Amino acid sequence: MTGESPAVRWLVVVIRLPANPSRHRVGVWRELRRVGAIPLGGGVWALPATPVFAAGLDRVVELVTRADGQVLTFDSRPRGEVDENALVAEFNAARAAEWTEFASECDKFEVEIAKELRISKLIVAELDEEEHNLDRLRRWWRELRARDIFGVGEGVDAEERLKRCEAVLDGYADEVYRAAHTPLGPEER
């Protein structure tokens, strides 16, 4: 970055796994992606050396160890501004893709609630399911926000998107509770 700000430290993780069974490679790959690591090449990954990534890296090491593999972790700094910018750009591109996916899931959530309202599926079991879906979105938002350490633009509106989902669910909940407390037959006088 500029000469005034120190370069971000990065963890470079080299992973070696036995060829079989492939489920170990897939599991490690998924965990590295979930943690926010970026692939640099065959079995080599990088992530900023900040505490937010420590627990995820520990999970990766555990998965590799259980698979009788090897993990080498190096604390490193890019050699220059070009390398630093390339790493940050790649890291930010991965975060931008995650935020875009998050926004898409928020859209799906809102469409699902609109469908339930349109077909008058106003039952408590459906409300419970949608509350679980919203809880999943909340957890995902917290995880993304924690690992988006450079603050990509795609994440800027994410909190508003989540609040909109919460408001949509609140409206649906009102309708479900209203339906649950409406008498089924004609009112008795």
C-alpha positions in Angstrom: 0.0 0.0 0.0 1.6 3.4 0.6 4.9 3.9 2.2 3.2 5.4 5.2 1.1 2.4 6.2 2.8 -0.9 7.0 1.9 -3.9 4.8 -0.7 -6.3 6.2 0.8 -9.5 7.5 -0.5 -12.6 5.9 -0.5 -16.2 6.9 0.5 -18.5 4.1 -0.7 -22.1 4.6 0.7 -25.0 2.7 -1.4 -28.2 2.9 -0.4 -31.7 1.9 -3.0 -34.4 2.1 -3.1 -38.0 1.0 -4.7 -38.5 -2.4 -7.4 -40.8 -1.0 -10.0 -40.6 0.3 -10.9 -37.4 -1.5 -13.4 -36.4 1.1 -10.6 -35.1 3.2 -9.4 -32.7 0.5 -12.9 -31.6 -0.1 -13.5 -31.0 3.6 -10.3 -29.0 4.0 -11.1 -27.0 0.9 -14.6 -26.2 2.1 -13.3 -25.1 5.5 -10.6 -22.9 4.0 -13.2 -21.2 1.8 -15.6 -20.8 4.8 -12.8 -19.2 6.8 -12.1 -16.8 4.0 -8.7 -18.0 2.8 -7.7 -17.4 -0.8 -6.0 -20.0 -2.9 -2.6 -19.1 -4.2 -1.8 -22.4 -6.0 -2.0 -26.1 -5.5 -2.4 -26.6 -1.7 -1.2 -23.1 -0.9 -3.6 -20.6 0.7 -3.4 -17.1 2.2 -5.3 -15.1 4.7 -4.7 -12.0 6.7 -2.8 -12.6 10.0 -5.6 -11.3 12.2 -7.3 -12.9 15.2 -10.6 -13.2 13.4 -9.2 -16.1 11.3 -7.5 -18.0 14.1 -10.3 -20.3 15.1 -11.0 -21.2 11.4 -7.3 -22.0 10.8 -7.3 -24.2 13.9 -10.3 -26.1 12.4 -8.3 -26.5 9.1 -5.3 -27.9 11.0 -7.5 -30.3 12.9 -9.1 -31.6 9.6 -5.7 -32.0 8.0 -4.3 -33.8 11.0 -7.2 -36.2 11.1 -6.6 -37.0 7.5 -2.9 -37.8 8.2 -1.8 -34.7 6.2 0.6 -31.9 6.9 0.1 -28.2 7.4 2.9 -25.7 7.2 2.0 -22.1 8.2 4.2 -19.1 7.5 3.9 -15.6 8.8 4.7 -13.4 5.9 4.6 -9.9 4.4 4.4 -9.1 0.7 7.7 -7.9 -0.8 6.2 -4.8 -2.2 3.1 -2.7 -3.0 2.3 -4.7 -6.2 2.2 -8.0 -4.3 0.3 -6.4 -1.4 -2.3 -4.9 -3.8 -2.7 -8.2 -5.6 -3.3 -10.1 -2.4 -5.8 -7.6 -1.0 -7.6 -7.4 -4.4 -7.9 -11.2 -4.5 -9.1 -11.3 -0.9 -11.6 -8.5 -1.5 -12.9 -10.2 -4.7 -13.7 -13.3 -2.6 -15.5 -11.1 0.0 -17.4 -9.3 -2.7 -18.6 -12.6 -4.1 -19.7 -13.7 -0.6 -21.6 -10.4 -0.1 -23.3 -10.8 -3.5 -24.4 -14.3 -2.5 -25.7 -13.0 0.8 -27.7 -10.4 -1.0 -29.1 -13.1 -3.3 -30.1 -15.2 -0.3 -31.8 -12.1 1.2 -33.8 -11.7 -2.0 -34.8 -15.4 -1.9 -35.9 -15.0 1.7 -38.1 -12.0 0.9 -39.6 -13.8 -2.2 -40.4 -16.8 0.0 -42.2 -14.7 2.6 -44.1 -12.9 -0.2 -45.2 -16.3 -1.6 -46.4 -17.5 1.8 -48.4 -14.3 2.2 -49.8 -14.6 -1.3 -51.0 -18.2 -0.8 -52.1 -17.4 2.7 -49.8 -20.0 4.3 -50.2 -18.4 7.7 -49.2 -21.3 10.0 -46.9 -21.3 13.0 -44.7 -24.1 11.6 -43.9 -22.1 8.5 -43.2 -19.1 10.7 -40.7 -21.2 12.7 -39.0 -22.3 9.6 -38.7 -18.8 8.3 -37.3 -17.6 11.7 -34.6 -20.3 11.4 -33.8 -19.0 7.9 -33.5 -15.5 9.2 -31.2 -16.7 12.1 -29.0 -18.4 9.4 -28.8 -15.1 7.5 -27.9 -13.2 10.8 -25.1 -15.7 11.6 -23.8 -15.5 8.0 -23.9 -11.7 8.1 -21.8 -11.6 11.4 -19.3 -14.1 9.9 -19.0 -12.1 6.7 -18.7 -8.8 8.5 -15.9 -10.2 10.7 -13.8 -11.4 7.8 -14.4 -8.5 5.5 -11.5 -6.7 7.2 -10.9 -4.3 4.2 -14.5 -3.3 3.9 -15.5 -4.1 0.3 -18.3 -2.0 -1.2 -20.7 -5.0 -1.7 -20.9 -5.3 2.1 -22.0 -1.7 2.7 -25.7 -2.3 2.2 -25.8 -5.8 3.8 -26.9 -4.6 7.2 -29.8 -2.8 5.6 -30.7 -5.9 3.6 -30.7 -7.9 6.8 -32.9 -5.3 8.5 -35.3 -5.5 5.6 -35.5 -9.3 6.0 -36.3 -8.8 9.7 -39.0 -6.3 8.9 -40.5 -8.7 6.3 -40.5 -11.5 8.8 -42.1 -9.3 11.4 -44.9 -8.5 9.0 -45.4 -12.2 8.2 -45.4 -13.0 11.9 -48.1 -10.5 12.5 -50.2 -12.1 9.8 -49.6 -15.6 11.2 -50.6 -14.6 14.7 -53.6 -12.8 13.4 -54.7 -15.9 11.5 -54.0 -18.1 14.5 -56.3 -16.1 16.7 -59.1 -15.6 14.2 -62.2 -17.7 14.9 -62.8 -20.4 12.3 -66.6 -20.2 12.1 -69.2 -17.5 12.4 -69.0 -15.5 15.6 -71.4 -16.6 18.3 -73.6 -13.8 19.7 
